[in-house]
Amino acid sequence: FLVLVQVHGQGGFKFQNWAKTYGCSPELYFQPASVEEIREILDMARQRNKRVKVVGGGHSPSDIACTDGFMIQMGKMNKILKVDKEQQQVTVEGGIFLSDLNVELSKHGLALANLGAVSEVTAAGVIGTGTHNTGIKHGILSTQVVALTLLTASGDILECSESINVDIFQAARLHLGCLGVVLTVTFQCVPHFCLHEVAFPSTLTEVLEHLDEHLKRSQYFRFLWFPHSENVSIIYQDPTSKPPSSSSSWLWDYAVGYYLLEFLLWISTFVPSLVCWINRCFFWLLFSSRVENVASSYKIFSYECRFKQHVQDWAIPIEKTKEALLELKAALENNPKMVAHYPVEVRFARGDEIWMSPCFQRDSCYMNIIMYRPYGKNVPHLNYWLTYEGIMKKHGGRPHWAKAHSCTQKDFERMYPGFPKFCSIREKLDPTGMFLNAYLEKVFY
């Protein structure tokens, strides 16, 4: 009875992810403001035999955060706990948005060395799903974590780092939300830096022929390929001491790159053959000239995802980049009914030792495909999705944990040498499966 007095769960709450592609109706929705409150929620869940899901910014384009049990939204647990200027480390509560953390870090003359494209995401969430950006000398965001604290299903708090609870630390740096509630995260930072971004047009043939040179030439190199064409936009981002400046224009980026694009893609749902023309047309309108920007690193790393979309993103061994991309291109050419929105975004990441990381023990290429949902309308994409997944699997790919995919436990056992180790830690920390849901059951059973 006491429990109910202290922690209030909201009934009738409907959760939807950012893209509105997945949603759920948790029995009770909580926004705790302290560790004690979270403990009480877990106690109540144990007594009533309920499952618990922790959600952050709700950005994942999959059902990884969905539950019909208890949902804990960590938005009130969003403080910066400690800034260690000597070690260049910051300790934060798990619910802090990276958009807030970036601004605070810059006030202290610090920055995260790499960030994903979206900043309205929580510290615990980005590491839990293996969020990444690009840069062959940089790992996924989880590699920047040097310590964390975990509240387990039994109510214990575990301190984890490279020297304490080492195995749990290796698992929790990419935790999939199934080991417990991540209360705090300590990130390794770097001194604040500005980035000079240069985007310029090229061709798919050129970029694939000279991939090694591009990777060497720019610290954060990626490229966008426009399906149904040879068009590519190459993007270099490198630290600079130049003053902030920008050559992009609001009018083009918004009026054309957002509103006109959404309208034309909506029309293309009635006439699919228009997509090839739209991809070429928008390359010419928005990406065919050289554009340069200089700003604080976090402003360059983050960009808008335009509008609602379906996304897939797999990591393949870096040496398979050319082969896989040319196969995808050929598949689209050989199947005129299958259309693909732009861009296919190609990024690179350093190998790591995190058990559930798509980059485990190999430098990787991430190939992100997209189908927009103009005005929220569903666009047929199953054919394209399955074709892409087939190519990725053939080349030893591993799917991004936050994105929708059709893999099952057998796939993961094959993909991840560390999978059994992760499973044994999960079973030890959460023997009753309190933190599981439908998405995770496909992963573990």
N, C-alpha and C positions, 0 to 999 in steps of 0.2 A: 504493500500500500504506500509506504514511504517513497518508493521509487517513482510512482506515478505523480506524487506531489512535486517532486523535484525536476523531473525531465518531462517536457511536454512534446509528444509527437503529434504531428498534424495529419489528420485523415483526409482522404479525398484528394490528395495532391497528385497531379499528373506530371511526370518527368518526360521531357523530350530532349534529344541531343540537338546540337546547334543546327545540323542540316535537316532536322525534322524527318530523318530516315528511320529512327528508332525511338520508341517511347515505352513507358510502363507506368503502372499505378501501384506504387508501394503502399502497403497496409498503413504504415506510419512513416512520416518524413520528419527528420530531426535536424536542427541546426545548433549543435552543442557549442558552448563557449569555453569549455574547460575539459581537462583530462578526466576529472571526476564525473562530469556528465556523460562522457563517452563510455566510461566504465559502467555507469548505471544502465546505459542503453544496451551494452553487451550482456549485463546481468539479466536484464529483462528479456532479451532475445534468448538467452540460455534457458530461463525459466519457462518461456512459452514455446521453446523449440522453433524459433524463427531464424531465418537467414538475414544477413546484414550486408549491405553494399555501401561502400563509401564512394561519393561522387565529388568531383572537383568542378572544373569549368563546364563539364558536359559537352566537350568538343569532339570526343571520339566518334568517328563515323561508323560505329558498330554498336552492338548491344552489350558491350563489356561492362557497362555500369548499371544495367537494368536489373530490377528485382521486383517481386510481388511481396517481399517481406519488409524489413526495415531499411530505410535509406538514410544515410548520414551525409549531410552536405557540410563541407568543412569551412565554409566561407568566413565564419567568425573566428577561426583559429588561423589568423593571417598575420601574426606579428613577426618582426625581425627581432631575434633574441640576442644575437651577438655579432659584432663585426670585429674580426681579428685582423688589424691592418698589417701586423708583422708577418703572420702566416698567409695573409691575403685570403682569408676564409670567412664565410658568412653562415651563421646558423639561423634557420627560419622555421616557423611552424608550417606544417604540411599544407595548410589551406591557403597560403599566400599566392596571389596571382603573380606570374612572372612580370606582367606589365608594371605592377607596383614595385616589385623587387628591383627591376632594372633602373628605375628612376632613383630609388634610395641608394643603390650601389654607386651610381654615378656621383651622387653627393659626397660619397666617401672616397672618390677617386678610383673605384673598382668597377669591374664588369665581369660577366660570364664570357668565357672564351668562345662559346658557340651557343646559339639559340635556335629553336625551331621557328617556323614562319608565323605561328600564332602565339600571341602573348597572353590572351585571356584564358590561361590554363594554370593549374596549381602546381606547386613544386612537387608534391607527392604524386600527382597525376602524370606529369611529364616523364618522371623516371619510371613509374609503374607500367607505362605502355611502350617504353623504348623510343620516345620521341628523338628525332635526329634532325640535322640540317645537312650541310655539305662541307667538304674539306678533307682531303685524304690524310692530312696530318691530325685531324680531329676525330674523336670517337663520338658515339651517340651521347645525348645529354647525361645519361646515367654514369658515364665515365668521369664526370666532374664531381661526383658525390664521394666525399671522404668519410662521412659518418652519418648515421641516422638512428632514430629511436622508434621502436615498434611496440605498440600495445597489442598483445596477443588475445586470442579468444578467451583464454582463462583469466585475463585481467592483469597479467604480468607486463612490466615494461622492460624491454630489452634494449640495452645500448649496443649498437653494432658498428664496427669499423674494420679497418685492415688489421687491427691488433686485438679487438674484442669480438667474440662471437663471429669469427671470420666466415664460417660457412653460411650462417644466416645473413651476414652482410652481402656475400656474393649473390645469394638468392634475392635479397630485398632490394638491391639496386635496380632490379627489374622485377617487381613483385606481382604484377598482374592483379593487384588488389585482393590477393587470396591468402596472404600470410598474416594479416592483422591490419591495424590502423597505423599508418605512418604519422607519427606525431611531429617529429622534427627532422630536418634534413640539413646537413652541413655541406656546402658547395666549396670547391676550390675555385677561387676567382683569379683574375689577372688584373693588372693596372688598366684603368679606363682607356679606351682607344677609339679612334674614329676610323671609319671604313670609306674607301673610295670605290664606288661601284661603277663599272663600265659594262653596258650591254650593247652588243653589236650583232648584226645579221651574219649568218654563215649558212652552210649547207650540211646536211646529215653526212654526206660522203666525206667532206673535209674534216668535220669534228671527230668522226670515228677513225679516220686515217691517222690523225695527229693527236689522239687522245692523251698519250703520255706527255706530249709537250704542253698541252693545255693544263694538265694536272700539275706540272712542274711550274708553270708560269704564274698561276694564281693560287693563293692560299685557300680561298673559298670559291672554287670553280663549280659551276653547274651549267646545264643548258636545257633549253626548252625545244622540243621537236613538235612541229605542227603536222599531225597526221594527214594523210592524203596529199602530202607534198614533200619536197626536199628541204623545206624551210626550217631553219634553226636560229634561235636567238641564244648567243653565248653570253654568259654573265660572269664577270670577274669581280670579286670583292677582296680588297686588300687593305691592310692597315696603312694609314697615311697621316701626315701632319698638316695637310692642306686644311684651310678653313671650310666650314660647311657651305654647300652650294647645291643647287638642283637645276636640272634642265628638263624635268618632266612637267607636264602641265595638267592642272586639275581638269580642265575642259576635256582634253583627250582621254585622260584616265577614267573619268566618270561618265561624261556624256556619251562617249563612244565605247570605252572599254567596259562599261557597266550597263547603262540603260539601253543603248542600241544593241549591244551583244545579246542581252537577255531577250529583247523583243525578237531579234532575228532567230535566235535558237528556239524560241517558242514557235515561230512560224515553221521552222525546220522539223518540228514534231509531226507536222502534216505532210511535209515534203522532205523526207530524209536526205535526198540527194543534194539538198542545199548545203549540208554541213561541209562538204569538201570546199565549196565556194566560200563559205563563211570563214573557214580556217585560213584560206589563202588571202582573203580580203583583209582580215584583221591582222594578219602578219604584215601586210603591206601598210595598213593604216597605223599600227602601233609599234611594230618591231623592226621596221626595215631601215631605220636610221639609228645612228649611234646616240646613246643617252648616257649621261654621267651624273652621279650624285655623290656628295660627300656629307656624312652625318655621323653622329654617335653610333657605335657598332649596333646597339640594340634597335635603333631606328631603321638601319639598313637590313638587318636580319629579318625583322617582322614585316609582313606585307598583308594586304587584305585578301581574303579568299573569295572576293567578289560575292557570288550568291550560292544558294543551297546546291549541294552536289553529292553524287555518289563517287567514292574514291577507292582505289586499290593501290597498294604500295608494297612491293616485295624487294628484298635485298638478294642480289645474286653475287657470286664471286666476281671481283672486278674484271678478271680476264675474259669473262663471258659477255661483257657489255655490248660489243659490236655485233656478235652473233645473235644475241637475243633481240636487240633492237631491229636488226634487219629482218629477222623472222616475223616480228610483229608487223613491220611495214609490209612484208610480202603477204601476210595473212589478210590484211586490209585490202590489198590490191586484188587478191584472188577471190575476195568475197564482197562484191559491190554492194550487197544489202547491209553489210556491217559498217556502221559509221562511228567515228570516234571524235569527240570534241577536243579542241586544243586546250592546254598543251599536254604533251607527255613530258613530265619534268624528270630530268636525270641528274641525280646527285651522288656523292661519293662519301664514304666514311671509313675510318681506320678500324682495323680488327681490334677486338678486345677479349677479355677473359670472363665476361659476365655470362653465366650459364644460359640464360634465356634471351640473350641479345642476338638479333638477326645477324650481327657482325661477329659472332663468336668465332675467334681464331681465324678470321680472314678479312682482308680488306674487301670492301663491298661496294657495289653499285646499286643504288635504290632507283627503281623505275616506277614513277607514280603516274597512274592513268586516272582519267576523270570523265564523268558525264554530268554536266550541269542539269539542274532541275529548274528551268525557267518558270518563274511565278509559282514555284512549288510543284510544277507538273512532273509526273513520273515519265522518264524517257526510257524506252526499251534499251537495256544494256547487257542482258544476260549472255548473249552470244559473244560479245566483245570481252566480257569478264572471263568467261570460260576459256576462250582462246588465249587470252593473256595469262591466266593461271596455268594453263597447260605448258606454255613456253617457259614460264618462270620455274615450274616444277622440274621440267626437263633439264634445266640448267642449274639445278641444285638450289633453287630459291627458298627463301624463308619469308613469310608474310609479316608485315608490320602489325603489331599486336592491337593497335587501336582501330585498325581498319577491318571492314568485313572481308571474310575469306571463307573457303569451304573446307579447310583442313580439319582433320580429326586427330585423336591421340596417336594413331599409327603413323601418321605423317610426322608428327612432332618427335616421336621416338627416333624416326629416321633422320630428321633434320638436325636435332640437337643432341650432341654427345653428353651434355650436362643435364639432360631431361630427367633421368632417374634420380640424380642428386637433388634436383629442385623438388621433385615429387616427394622424396623422403622427408625433406625439411617441411614442406607444406603439410604433410600428414602428421608430423610431429607437433607443429605449431597449432594446427587446426584439425584435430582428429575427427570432429563431428561434421566438418564441412560448413561451418557457420558462414564463411565468406565466399561460398560458391554461388553460382547462378547458372542459367542455361548456357551462356557463352562458355563459361569455364568447364562445365561438365563435358562439353565436346572436346575440350583440350585434355582433360585428365582421365576420361572414362570411355 
